[in-house]
Amino acid sequence: MTTTTAQHQLGSGFGATTTAAEVLAGLDLTGKLAIVTGGYSGLGLETTRALTNAGAHVVVPARRRATAEKALSGLENVEVDELDLADLDSVRVFAGRFLASGRGIDVLIGSAGIMASPETRVGPGWEAQFATNHLGHFALVNRLFPAFITGARVVSVSSRGHHYGPVRFDDLNFERGYDKWLAYGQAKTANVLFAVHLDELARDRGVRAFALHPGRILTDLVRHLDRQELVDAGMVDESGRVTGGAKTPEQGAATQVWAATSPQLAGLGGVYLEDCDIAEPAPADGTRTGVKDYAIDPAQAARLWTLSADLTGVNAFA
């Protein structure tokens, strides 16, 4: 039985300013296949660019196919397909189409997501951030699992936003009052718990999973926020300029690319990463660094897995 990976820094030699290209320097990904959700905008686009530049073939499933094709034009070794993570029928159809191709998956990076959106319901009334950011990726990975090869990695892009709060098992869909930031926090905590339990289930089959905080980056993810909210969040100043401490998209993509490819993580998994290293546990003083205990709690991860399998009707390990 594989032992649990410690939630402590490795001393990777990389850091907050490392770029995705620097992470991949010297690595040849020729012959590798990666699926990158959201791989046509923001951090996802930089992730796709870095992986293809290193020789990988990248499949980008997109809700807005024409937009994705335009954004990715000029990149080699990329194919665009259709996928709406908020629609489980769309997930099923995409997964079926990919499995029918007979190809193996080396890497899946769940980079697509929404943040702080107005109250929205999808499917049978699910809160949209939880449904899109977590349940869609849960169903996608479980449906695609037969295609994962030995040595494959699943990378769940979470956020420091998980510090906003745990999964609210007693009010998952915010039926007792919606708060867009608590809903975002729940979805990002779910992203971490998903990686924790997926790693527990899949590691004996040669597949490892990681979650991560990419850093503070101003991308289209903030489209639901107005100028004052960005100022209040410390993202921009009063004139709209990005404030100090923010990463460039190339730096923001680095941790997920490192999670997907780094030899330093061989034999490891089920941990939360930031700044191209394993993160430390969050300090008790409330500083929003590291990972909160509730996001890596194995019992909470197992509970969420069972609930997610019940909600989506998909479980590759049942």
C-alpha positions in Angstrom: 0.0 0.0 0.0 1.3 3.4 -0.9 1.9 5.7 2.0 0.2 9.1 2.2 2.3 12.0 0.8 3.2 14.6 3.5 1.7 18.0 3.0 5.1 19.8 3.3 7.4 21.6 0.8 9.8 19.5 -1.2 12.2 22.3 -1.9 11.6 22.1 -5.7 13.9 25.0 -6.6 11.0 26.7 -8.3 8.8 29.5 -6.9 6.1 32.1 -7.4 7.8 33.7 -10.4 8.6 30.5 -12.2 6.9 30.2 -15.6 5.3 27.2 -17.2 8.1 27.2 -19.9 10.8 27.1 -17.1 9.1 24.2 -15.4 9.2 22.3 -18.7 12.8 23.2 -19.7 14.6 20.0 -20.6 11.4 17.8 -20.6 10.3 16.2 -23.9 6.6 15.4 -23.9 6.5 14.0 -27.5 4.0 11.2 -27.6 2.1 12.4 -24.5 -1.6 13.3 -24.6 -3.1 15.8 -22.3 -6.7 17.0 -21.9 -7.0 20.5 -20.6 -10.4 21.8 -19.8 -10.6 25.6 -20.2 -7.4 25.3 -22.3 -8.2 28.2 -24.5 -8.3 31.2 -22.2 -6.4 32.5 -19.2 -4.2 30.0 -17.4 -5.6 27.2 -19.5 -4.4 28.8 -22.7 -0.9 29.3 -21.3 -1.0 25.7 -20.1 -1.9 24.4 -23.5 0.8 26.6 -25.1 3.5 25.3 -22.7 2.6 21.6 -23.1 2.4 21.8 -26.9 5.7 23.6 -27.1 7.3 20.7 -25.1 5.9 18.2 -27.7 2.6 17.1 -26.1 -0.6 16.6 -28.0 -3.4 18.6 -26.2 -7.1 18.0 -26.5 -9.1 21.1 -25.4 -12.7 20.4 -24.8 -14.6 23.7 -24.9 -18.1 25.1 -24.2 -17.4 27.8 -26.8 -15.9 25.8 -29.6 -15.5 28.6 -32.1 -13.9 30.9 -29.5 -11.5 28.1 -28.6 -10.5 27.4 -32.2 -9.8 31.1 -32.7 -7.7 31.4 -29.5 -5.7 28.3 -30.3 -5.1 29.0 -34.0 -1.4 28.9 -34.8 -0.7 26.3 -32.1 0.4 22.9 -33.3 -0.7 19.6 -31.8 -4.0 20.9 -30.5 -7.4 19.6 -31.2 -10.6 21.3 -30.0 -13.8 19.4 -29.0 -17.1 20.3 -27.5 -17.8 20.0 -23.7 -20.1 21.9 -21.3 -19.1 20.9 -17.8 -22.4 22.2 -16.4 -24.3 19.7 -18.6 -23.6 16.1 -17.6 -25.1 14.8 -20.9 -22.4 16.9 -22.7 -19.7 15.3 -20.4 -21.0 11.8 -21.2 -21.0 12.5 -25.0 -17.5 14.0 -25.0 -16.1 11.1 -22.9 -17.7 8.6 -25.1 -16.3 10.2 -28.2 -12.8 10.3 -26.7 -12.9 6.7 -25.5 -14.0 5.6 -28.9 -10.8 7.0 -30.3 -8.9 4.4 -28.4 -6.2 6.8 -27.2 -4.6 6.8 -23.8 -4.5 9.8 -21.5 -1.2 10.9 -19.8 -2.5 14.0 -18.2 -5.9 15.6 -17.4 -5.8 19.2 -16.1 -9.2 20.5 -14.9 -8.5 24.2 -15.5 -12.0 25.4 -16.5 -14.1 27.1 -13.9 -16.3 30.0 -12.9 -15.8 32.4 -9.9 -18.2 34.5 -7.8 -21.0 34.2 -10.4 -24.5 35.5 -9.7 -26.8 32.8 -8.3 -27.4 30.3 -11.1 -28.9 26.9 -11.1 -28.0 24.1 -13.5 -29.1 20.5 -14.0 -31.6 19.5 -11.3 -31.2 22.8 -9.4 -27.5 22.5 -8.5 -25.6 25.7 -7.6 -23.6 26.5 -10.7 -20.1 27.0 -9.2 -20.2 23.6 -7.5 -21.8 21.9 -10.5 -19.3 23.3 -13.0 -16.1 23.4 -11.1 -16.5 20.2 -9.2 -19.3 17.9 -10.4 -18.5 18.3 -14.1 -14.9 17.5 -13.6 -15.8 14.6 -11.3 -18.0 13.0 -14.0 -15.5 13.7 -16.7 -12.6 12.0 -14.9 -14.7 9.0 -13.9 -16.0 8.5 -17.4 -12.6 8.9 -18.9 -10.8 6.7 -16.3 -10.5 3.6 -18.5 -8.3 5.7 -20.9 -5.8 6.8 -18.2 -2.4 5.0 -18.7 -0.1 3.8 -15.9 1.8 6.9 -14.7 -1.0 9.3 -15.6 -1.8 12.4 -13.5 -5.0 14.2 -12.8 -4.5 17.9 -11.9 -7.4 19.6 -10.2 -7.1 23.4 -10.3 -8.4 24.8 -7.1 -7.6 28.1 -5.5 -6.7 29.9 -2.3 -10.4 30.6 -2.5 -10.9 27.3 -0.6 -10.1 29.3 2.5 -13.6 30.9 2.2 -15.1 27.7 3.6 -15.6 23.9 3.6 -18.2 21.9 1.6 -21.6 22.6 3.2 -23.0 19.1 3.2 -26.1 20.4 5.0 -26.9 23.1 2.3 -24.9 22.1 -0.8 -26.9 24.3 -3.2 -27.2 27.4 -0.9 -31.0 27.0 -0.7 -30.9 29.0 2.6 -29.3 32.1 1.1 -26.7 32.5 -1.7 -23.3 34.0 -1.1 -21.2 34.0 -4.2 -17.9 33.9 -2.4 -18.9 31.1 0.0 -20.2 29.2 -3.0 -16.9 29.7 -4.8 -15.0 28.6 -1.7 -17.1 25.4 -1.4 -16.4 24.6 -5.1 -12.6 25.1 -4.7 -12.5 23.1 -1.5 -14.3 20.3 -3.4 -11.6 20.5 -6.1 -9.0 19.7 -3.4 -11.0 16.9 -1.7 -11.6 15.4 -5.2 -7.9 15.1 -5.7 -7.3 13.6 -2.2 -9.8 10.8 -2.7 -9.1 10.2 -6.4 -5.5 9.6 -5.5 -6.5 7.2 -2.7 -8.6 5.2 -5.2 -6.4 5.4 -8.3 -2.8 5.2 -7.1 -2.8 1.4 -7.0 -3.8 1.5 -10.7 -0.8 3.8 -11.4 -2.7 7.1 -11.6 -1.9 10.0 -9.2 -3.9 13.2 -8.5 -3.0 16.7 -7.3 -4.8 19.9 -6.5 -3.3 23.4 -6.5 -3.6 27.2 -6.1 -2.2 28.8 -9.3 -1.7 32.2 -7.7 -3.3 35.6 -8.0 -3.7 36.3 -11.7 -6.1 38.8 -13.5 -7.8 36.7 -16.1 -11.3 36.4 -17.6 -12.2 34.4 -14.4 -13.0 37.8 -12.8 -15.6 38.7 -15.4 -18.4 38.6 -12.8 -16.7 41.2 -10.6 -17.0 44.9 -11.0 -14.2 47.4 -10.6 -14.8 48.1 -6.9 -14.9 44.4 -6.1 -11.5 44.0 -7.8 -10.2 46.9 -5.8 -11.6 45.5 -2.5 -10.0 42.1 -3.4 -6.7 43.8 -3.9 -6.5 42.7 -7.6 -6.3 46.2 -9.0 -5.9 49.8 -7.7 -8.4 52.6 -8.0 -7.2 53.3 -11.6 -7.6 49.7 -12.7 -3.9 48.8 -12.7 -3.0 45.3 -11.5 -1.5 45.6 -8.1 1.8 44.1 -6.9 2.0 40.5 -6.1 -0.1 39.3 -9.0 1.4 36.7 -11.3 1.5 36.8 -15.1 -0.6 34.1 -16.9 2.7 32.4 -17.7 3.6 32.3 -14.0 0.1 31.3 -13.1 0.2 28.3 -15.4 3.4 27.0 -13.9 2.1 25.1 -10.9 -0.4 23.1 -12.9 2.2 22.3 -15.5 4.6 21.3 -12.8 1.9 19.1 -11.2 1.2 17.4 -14.5 4.8 16.7 -15.6 7.5 17.2 -12.9 9.7 14.2 -12.1 10.0 15.6 -8.6 6.4 14.4 -8.0 7.0 10.8 -9.1 5.5 8.5 -6.6 3.6 11.3 -4.8 0.0 12.4 -4.9 -3.1 13.5 -3.1 -1.6 16.8 -2.0 -2.3 20.5 -2.6 0.4 22.6 -4.3 1.2 26.3 -4.7 4.2 28.2 -6.2 5.5 25.0 -7.9 5.9 23.1 -4.6 3.8 21.1 -2.2 2.1 23.6 0.1 2.4 23.8 3.8 -0.7 23.5 6.1 -2.5 26.8 6.5 -1.3 28.7 9.6 -3.6 29.0 12.6 -3.5 32.8 12.4 -5.9 32.9 9.5 -3.3 34.0 6.9 -4.5 32.8 3.5 -1.6 30.7 2.5 -1.2 26.9 2.4 -4.0 24.5 2.6 -6.9 24.3 5.2 -7.2 21.1 7.1 -10.8 20.6 6.0 -9.7 20.6 2.3 -7.4 17.6 2.8 -9.4 15.6 5.3 -9.6 12.0 4.1 -13.0 11.5 5.7 -14.4 14.6 4.1 -12.9 13.6 0.8 -14.5 10.1 0.9 -17.9 11.7 1.9 -17.8 14.1 -1.0 -16.8 11.3 -3.4 -19.8 9.2 -2.4 -22.1 12.2 -2.6 -20.7 13.2 -6.0 -21.1 9.7 -7.4 -24.7 9.7 -6.2 -25.4 13.1 -7.8 -23.8 12.3 -11.1 -24.5 8.6 -11.4 -20.9 7.9 -12.3 -18.2 6.1 -10.3 -15.3 4.4 -12.0 -14.4 2.6 -8.8 -17.7 1.2 -7.8 
